[in-house]
Structure formats: C-alpha cells, structure tokens
Amino acid sequence: MAIDGNKIIHAVMEGSKIRESKGIIPLFGVYLSLFSVDYYNRLNFEFENEMGEARDLEAKSLLIRAAQECGYATFQGIRNSWEWDQIVAPMIETKEDQILGFTAVAVAFGWGDLEVKDLIPGKKLVIRAGDSYEATGYMTRYGAAKSGKCYMLRGVTGAFMDLIYGGDYPDGLYAFSAEEPRCRAKGDPHCEFIASKSSRSTIS
Ligand SMILES: [Zn+2]
C-alpha cells in the first residue's frame, strides 16, 4: 500500500486539537507546539549574521546539526509511537516506505510541501520543497541569498537517512549529511536537499 499523506495530515489535524495547559500538543509520542516561523527564521538568520563572515561556515554547521539532531530524536520518538503503529505502519511495506512516512508526517506538521524525488537505499535521498518557510522568510527579510538558507530541512533530510540506514539509535546520528544545491532564496524554482553518506563528522 502506498503512503497516504492525506490520511496522516487528517490524523495530525485531529490529534492537534488536544492541548495540555501550556499549549503542548502530545502527539506521535513527542511534544509538539505551534511555533511562529517568523520568530524561528529571525533567530536563525540573526544568529548567522552576528557570527559574521569569518565564522559563517561554523554558524551554518551549528544550525544544520541542531536541526539534524532534533529531527533524529523527534522521528525516533514518532516511529515508536502508538499513532505511528496505528496510522502509518499499516501503509509501510518496505524499509524505504518509512522515509515516505517520515516525509508525510513532516508535511502534516507544517514543515513544508516536501516531496521525495529520489531514494537510493543506503546511499542517497533527494527531497524537494516548493515553499520552504525558511527560503520565504529569508527573502522577505534580507532579499536574495548567495547560498541555500533552509537549514532546518537540510538537517532533517540527513536525519531521515540516519534513522533508516545509519545503524542503531542513537549511534546513527550524522552518518549522513545533506546539501542544498538549489534554494528558492537564491533564485532557484524550488529548494532541493540531497543527503548522502558523511565522509566526516562535521558539515560544511
Ligand atoms: Zn531553500
């Protein structure tokens, strides 16, 4: 059975009606909350600006690694949840379907209109986004970028591969790393994230 993204979106919309007293949404085995993308974008991009040109690569690496670690831990919780067992697991037939399931959940969470364009088991994952909030946020605030700006989705693409092909949790983190060769923020028609095996433990 193919992964039915609409079914997952519907389940997340229904489930997210339940809030704890502090606004936390307990869903898919993890704690979620509604978060302003403007705030997130400003925090990230101002951090990058404050680090300055000399430390630009370090700033980017920190932001991407934070997203990858977050994605790795969050989706580990998600794939071990009751909701995953009930809603997503019945649609999964192959190991690779898990990546499609992760992507559908990320879409349902509002992380972007993500689409898996290519997946070579154990080697490569290509995810495309036509409307990344990071690219939109960057362009709105700063204009055209010189390099890809979607650090969250770049880290998350690596995390998806880490979870499926990186070995036992938690040792698989950073087994893969992703690049963003195309980004709307620098004038491309869409953002594209390509994860492949890491040759080293840092992302540049
Ligand atoms: Zn982008």
Boltz pocket constraint, residues with backbone or C-beta under 6 A from the ligand:
constraints:
  - pocket:
      binder: B
      contacts: [[A, 132], [A, 134], [A, 135], [A, 148], [A, 149], [A, 150], [A, 180], [A, 182], [A, 183], [A, 184], [A, 185], [A, 190], [A, 191], [A, 192]]
      max_distance: 6.0
